[in-house]
Amino acid sequence: MAEFRWSAQEIRRDYLLHQSSRSLYTSAPRPLPNNPRRRPRRRTVTLIAAWRLSDSIVIHADSQETVTGDDGIEYRKTVLKIESEQMGNYKVIVAGSGDTPFILEFIEKLRRRLSEESADSLAAFIGIFEEQLRAHMDANPNAERSQFIVGLCCPISNEYNAWITQGSTLCPFDDHELTGHGESLYKETMNRFWTPGMTIQQAILAGIYLLTLAEATSNYVRSPFNIAIIRGNGIWTEPQKYIQLMRDRLSEYEQWVSKVFLACADTSINASQLKELLDNFSRAAENLHEQHIDRTVETLTLEEIMATDDPYPRRPPGITTIFADGTGKFIHDPERTKAIESRFRDAMEYAVKAPHYLRCHQCEREYEYMLANPGQDKEPATIRCIDCNAVNQVIGKVSKIQRLSSPGWVNLDETTPPSTSGKSEPEQ
């Protein structure tokens, strides 16, 4: 018969295994929680950048909202975080980062409050906003901390400004500000791009680069991006088609710029090699720039080409040829541009100096007349018909007149003051 020997360690191990198997079957079940099912947690985890320029303010934001379900899994959805709203006498943008229900409820309360007010100054808005936010925070003491960047335009007083909240206080920022997810990670990038005197277009491009970098390195930032430009006479939001064009432009340039940046600091490359690289970069950048201008002009409608109220120019000064189908083509050749401008000036001078047409309101005879100061005199004047002596109203002092039926100029020394008697045919 075989003899079995057990060590003290083996005996202790078997005892612990036996105890654990007993507790597996004999332990009482855990009581079910009696608390109600929690709603999914919604958080506006975002990145908001604001740039203060000499004549405007530019605000950027991404469009991701994060919803955490009961299972702890985070779901993403796209929301519009920058939207200009008319609230009372103000045009307002309220972009928030933090607890989504808290942010949305506050914006609705602010909207209702301003619609009931007659306030039309920056100081009045600040007082109403801070009072409303303070009351909302007191009513929601357990809400997650949220922060707002607020942009405002008051067309009545032609004022505009932007602030970032600290608690319930609106604090103006000096040149640029950043809030949201990973703020400290991207602040240095924002500092690097900021330069005094930067234009609206440069601020837009810098913000797009910043958000593109954040989208590539964070799970909480996602395109499409929202961009708003605030000035004293209004707020404009940038169309998505232009934002995508600018993202493509930055991507194409970044490859070249990175290559040149490293080559400039590389002492193993001699000066002639560096010069050749810089020459290639110069030619490539010029060609890319012309291509980007062409792409931008091709996307413009006729109304956008002729618009005069855009917050910033989308194309450089120069001539854009407009075709019959409404598309445009920018002329890059400076010599060709000068030739077209010269022909245009000649045509305008001829049009101004050309005879004007008039039909007498009384005898209905037709005449041509010449202005004494073409293109300069814009004041209303009158001229008497050389046949029936009726008074006809014109614009500008008339120097001579002739009948269309029997040409022969008649010089006029002066025109009579404007008359309200009689009816005249409008000048064509």
C-alpha positions in Angstrom: 0.0 0.0 0.0 1.4 3.4 -1.0 2.1 5.9 1.6 1.0 9.6 1.1 2.8 12.4 2.9 1.2 15.9 3.0 3.2 19.1 3.7 1.8 21.9 5.9 1.7 24.2 2.9 -0.4 21.7 0.8 -2.8 21.2 3.8 -3.4 25.0 4.1 -4.0 25.3 0.4 -6.6 22.6 0.4 -8.3 24.2 3.4 -8.6 27.6 1.7 -10.0 26.0 -1.5 -12.6 24.2 0.6 -13.7 27.4 2.4 -13.9 29.4 -0.8 -16.1 26.7 -2.5 -18.5 26.7 0.5 -18.8 30.6 0.4 -19.6 30.3 -3.3 -22.8 28.4 -2.7 -23.8 29.4 0.8 -23.3 33.3 0.8 -26.5 35.3 0.7 -27.2 37.1 -2.6 -26.6 40.9 -2.8 -29.7 43.0 -2.5 -30.8 44.8 -5.6 -30.3 48.6 -5.6 -33.4 50.5 -4.8 -32.3 53.8 -6.5 -34.0 54.6 -9.8 -32.3 54.2 -13.1 -30.0 57.1 -13.9 -30.3 59.1 -17.2 -27.4 59.0 -19.5 -24.8 61.6 -18.7 -24.4 64.2 -21.5 -21.2 66.3 -21.5 -20.2 68.9 -24.0 -16.5 67.9 -24.1 -15.2 70.4 -26.6 -12.5 72.8 -27.6 -13.4 76.5 -28.0 -10.8 79.1 -29.2 -11.3 82.8 -29.5 -9.1 85.4 -31.1 -9.3 89.1 -30.5 -8.2 91.2 -33.5 -8.0 94.9 -34.2 -11.4 95.1 -35.9 -13.2 91.8 -35.0 -13.3 88.7 -32.9 -13.1 85.1 -34.3 -14.4 82.1 -32.4 -13.8 78.4 -33.3 -15.4 75.3 -31.9 -15.7 71.6 -32.8 -19.0 69.8 -33.0 -18.8 66.7 -30.7 -21.0 66.0 -27.7 -20.2 62.9 -25.5 -23.0 60.9 -23.9 -22.1 58.3 -21.2 -24.7 55.5 -20.9 -25.6 53.4 -17.9 -23.0 50.8 -19.1 -20.2 53.4 -18.9 -19.7 53.4 -22.6 -19.3 56.8 -24.2 -21.2 57.7 -27.4 -20.4 60.6 -29.7 -22.8 62.7 -31.6 -22.5 65.9 -33.7 -24.0 69.1 -32.4 -23.8 72.8 -33.5 -21.9 74.6 -30.8 -21.6 78.1 -32.4 -24.8 79.6 -33.5 -25.6 83.3 -33.8 -29.0 84.1 -32.2 -31.0 87.3 -32.0 -31.7 87.8 -28.3 -33.6 91.0 -27.7 -31.5 93.8 -29.2 -28.4 91.7 -29.3 -26.8 89.1 -31.6 -25.3 86.6 -29.3 -23.1 83.5 -29.4 -22.9 81.4 -26.2 -20.4 78.4 -26.6 -20.1 76.2 -23.5 -17.9 73.4 -22.3 -19.1 71.1 -19.5 -22.5 69.7 -18.5 -24.7 69.8 -21.6 -28.2 70.0 -19.8 -26.8 72.8 -17.6 -25.5 74.7 -20.6 -28.7 74.3 -22.8 -31.0 75.2 -19.9 -29.0 78.3 -19.1 -29.0 79.5 -22.8 -32.8 79.1 -22.9 -33.3 81.1 -19.8 -30.9 83.8 -21.1 -32.8 83.9 -24.4 -36.2 84.4 -22.6 -34.8 87.1 -20.3 -33.2 89.2 -23.1 -36.3 88.9 -25.2 -38.2 90.7 -22.4 -35.6 93.4 -21.9 -35.1 96.6 -23.8 -31.4 96.7 -23.0 -29.1 97.8 -25.9 -25.6 98.3 -24.4 -22.7 96.1 -23.5 -22.9 97.1 -19.8 -26.6 96.1 -19.6 -25.9 92.7 -21.2 -23.1 91.9 -18.8 -25.3 92.7 -15.8 -28.2 90.5 -17.2 -25.9 87.6 -18.1 -24.1 87.5 -14.8 -27.3 87.7 -12.8 -28.9 84.9 -14.8 -25.9 82.7 -14.6 -25.5 83.2 -10.9 -29.2 82.3 -10.3 -28.8 79.2 -12.6 -25.7 78.0 -10.7 -27.5 78.4 -7.3 -30.5 76.4 -8.7 -28.1 73.6 -9.8 -25.5 73.2 -7.1 -24.5 69.6 -8.1 -24.1 70.4 -11.8 -20.7 69.8 -13.3 -18.5 72.9 -13.6 -19.1 74.5 -17.0 -17.3 77.4 -18.7 -18.6 79.7 -21.5 -17.1 81.8 -24.2 -19.6 84.5 -25.1 -19.6 86.7 -28.2 -21.9 89.7 -28.6 -22.8 92.3 -31.2 -25.1 95.2 -30.6 -26.0 96.8 -34.0 -27.9 99.6 -32.4 -24.8 101.0 -30.7 -22.3 99.4 -33.2 -20.5 97.7 -30.2 -19.1 94.2 -30.0 -17.1 92.2 -27.5 -16.3 88.6 -26.2 -15.7 87.2 -22.8 -14.8 84.0 -21.0 -16.6 83.1 -17.7 -14.9 82.7 -14.4 -17.5 81.3 -12.1 -20.5 83.6 -12.9 -18.4 86.5 -14.0 -17.8 87.6 -17.6 -14.1 88.4 -18.0 -12.8 90.0 -21.2 -9.6 88.4 -22.6 -6.7 90.4 -24.1 -5.7 88.7 -27.4 -6.6 85.0 -27.5 -8.3 82.5 -25.2 -8.9 78.7 -25.1 -11.3 76.5 -23.0 -12.5 72.9 -23.1 -10.9 69.5 -23.3 -7.1 69.4 -23.2 -6.8 73.1 -22.9 -3.3 73.0 -21.5 -2.1 70.7 -24.4 -3.2 73.1 -27.1 -2.5 76.4 -25.5 1.1 76.4 -26.6 0.1 75.9 -30.2 -2.3 78.8 -29.9 0.4 81.0 -28.4 2.7 80.1 -31.3 0.3 81.1 -34.0 -0.9 84.3 -32.3 0.8 87.5 -33.7 -0.3 91.1 -33.1 -1.9 92.6 -36.2 -3.0 89.2 -37.6 -5.9 89.4 -40.1 -9.3 87.7 -39.9 -8.3 85.2 -42.5 -5.1 84.3 -40.6 -7.0 83.9 -37.3 -9.5 81.6 -39.1 -6.6 79.5 -40.5 -4.8 79.3 -37.2 -8.0 78.1 -35.4 -8.7 75.5 -38.1 -5.1 74.2 -37.7 -5.5 74.1 -33.9 -8.8 72.1 -34.1 -7.4 69.8 -36.7 -4.5 69.0 -34.5 -6.8 68.4 -31.5 -9.0 66.1 -33.6 -6.0 64.0 -34.6 -4.8 63.7 -30.9 -8.0 63.6 -28.9 -11.1 61.4 -28.7 -13.2 64.4 -27.6 -12.7 66.8 -30.5 -14.3 66.1 -33.9 -15.2 68.0 -37.1 -17.1 69.6 -38.7 -15.8 72.8 -37.1 -17.8 75.9 -36.5 -16.4 79.4 -37.0 -17.9 82.8 -36.3 -16.7 86.3 -37.0 -18.0 89.1 -34.8 -17.9 92.8 -35.7 -19.9 95.8 -34.7 -22.4 95.5 -37.5 -23.1 91.8 -37.3 -22.0 88.2 -36.7 -21.1 85.9 -39.6 -20.7 82.1 -39.5 -18.3 80.5 -42.0 -19.9 78.0 -44.5 -18.6 74.5 -44.3 -17.5 74.4 -47.9 -14.9 77.1 -47.2 -13.8 75.5 -43.9 -13.0 72.3 -45.8 -11.1 74.2 -48.5 -9.0 75.9 -45.9 -8.3 72.6 -44.1 -7.1 71.1 -47.5 -4.8 74.1 -48.1 -3.2 73.9 -44.7 -2.6 70.1 -45.2 -0.8 70.7 -48.5 1.4 73.5 -47.1 2.3 71.7 -43.9 4.2 69.0 -45.8 6.5 71.6 -47.5 6.9 73.8 -44.4 7.9 70.8 -42.2 10.6 69.8 -44.8 12.0 73.3 -45.0 11.9 73.8 -41.2 14.0 70.7 -40.6 16.4 71.5 -43.5 17.1 75.0 -42.1 18.2 73.6 -38.8 20.2 70.7 -40.4 23.9 71.6 -40.4 24.8 68.6 -42.5 23.2 70.4 -45.5 25.3 72.9 -47.2 24.1 76.4 -48.2 23.7 75.6 -51.9 21.5 72.6 -51.1 19.4 74.7 -48.8 19.0 77.4 -51.4 17.9 74.9 -53.9 15.3 73.5 -51.5 14.0 77.1 -50.7 13.8 77.9 -54.5 11.7 74.7 -55.0 9.5 75.6 -52.0 9.0 79.1 -53.4 7.9 77.8 -56.8 5.7 75.1 -55.2 4.1 77.6 -52.8 3.4 80.1 -55.6 1.7 77.4 -57.7 -0.3 76.1 -54.7 -1.4 79.6 -53.8 -2.7 80.2 -57.3 -4.5 76.9 -57.3 -6.1 77.7 -54.0 -7.3 81.1 -55.2 -8.8 79.4 -58.3 -10.6 76.8 -56.2 -12.0 79.4 -53.9 -13.2 81.6 -56.8 -14.8 78.6 -58.5 -16.9 77.9 -55.4 -18.2 81.5 -55.2 -21.6 82.4 -56.5 -22.2 85.5 -58.5 -23.8 87.1 -55.5 -20.8 86.2 -53.3 -18.4 87.7 -55.9 -20.4 91.0 -56.0 -21.0 91.1 -52.3 -19.7 94.1 -50.4 -20.7 93.2 -46.8 -18.5 90.1 -46.3 -16.4 90.4 -43.0 -13.2 89.7 -44.9 -12.1 89.2 -48.6 -12.0 85.6 -49.9 -9.8 86.6 -52.8 -7.0 89.1 -53.3 -7.5 92.5 -54.9 -7.6 92.2 -58.7 -9.9 91.2 -61.5 -12.2 88.2 -61.6 -13.7 87.3 -65.0 -17.3 86.2 -64.7 -18.6 83.7 -67.3 -22.1 83.3 -68.6 -22.8 80.3 -66.2 -22.0 82.5 -63.2 -18.6 81.0 -62.4 -15.5 83.1 -62.1 -11.8 83.0 -62.9 -9.2 85.1 -61.2 -6.5 86.7 -63.3 -3.1 86.1 -61.8 -0.9 87.8 -64.5 -0.2 91.4 -63.3 0.4 92.7 -66.8 -2.8 91.4 -68.1 -4.6 92.9 -65.1 -3.1 96.3 -65.8 -4.2 96.1 -69.5 -7.8 95.2 -68.5 -8.0 97.9 -65.9 -6.8 100.5 -68.5 -9.4 99.4 -71.0 -12.1 99.5 -68.3 -11.1 103.1 -67.3 -11.3 104.2 -70.9 -14.7 102.7 -71.3 -16.0 104.4 -68.1 -14.6 107.7 -69.2 -16.3 107.4 -72.6 -19.6 106.3 -70.9 -19.5 109.3 -68.7 -18.7 111.8 -71.5 -21.2 110.2 -74.0 -24.4 112.1 -74.8 -27.5 111.5 -72.6 -31.0 110.8 -73.8 -34.1 112.9 -72.9 -37.7 113.0 -74.1 -39.6 116.1 -73.3 -42.6 115.3 -71.0 -44.8 117.9 -72.8 -44.0 117.8 -76.5 -42.4 114.3 -76.4 -39.6 115.3 -78.8 -36.4 113.4 -78.2 -33.0 115.1 -77.5 -29.4 114.4 -76.7 -27.6 116.5 -74.2 -24.0 116.8 -72.8 -23.1 117.5 -69.2 -20.8 120.4 -68.3 -18.9 118.3 -65.7 -19.4 114.6 -66.6 -18.8 112.2 -63.8 -18.5 114.9 -61.2 -21.7 116.9 -60.9 -24.4 114.8 -59.2 -26.8 117.6 -58.2 -30.3 117.7 -59.6 -30.9 120.4 -62.2 -33.5 121.3 -64.9 -33.3 122.0 -68.7 -35.9 123.8 -70.8 -37.1 122.1 -74.0 -35.7 124.1 -77.0 -39.0 123.6 -78.8 -41.8 124.1 -76.2 -39.8 125.6 -73.4 -41.1 123.0 -70.9 -39.0 122.3 -67.8 -37.4 118.8 -67.6 -35.5 117.5 -64.7 -32.0 116.1 -65.1 -28.9 115.2 -63.0 -26.0 117.6 -63.5 -25.5 120.9 -65.3 -26.2 120.7 -69.0 -23.8 122.3 -71.5 -25.5 121.7 -74.8 -28.5 120.0 -76.4 -29.6 118.8 -79.9 -32.6 117.3 -81.5 -32.3 113.6 -82.5 -34.5 114.3 -85.6 -32.3 117.2 -86.8 -28.8 117.1 -85.3 -27.2 120.4 -84.4 -25.9 121.3 -81.0 -27.3 124.2 -79.1 -25.0 125.6 -76.4 -26.6 126.5 -73.1 -25.0 129.0 -70.8 -26.8 127.8 -67.7 -29.7 125.7 -66.4 -32.6 126.8 -64.4 -33.1 125.8 -60.8 -34.9 122.5 -60.2 -38.7 122.9 -60.8 -41.5 121.0 -59.2 -44.0 122.0 -61.8 -44.8 119.7 -64.7 -43.9 116.0 -65.2 -40.6 114.9 -66.7 -39.4 111.7 -68.2 -36.6 110.1 -66.2 -33.1 110.3 -67.6 -31.8 107.2 -69.2 
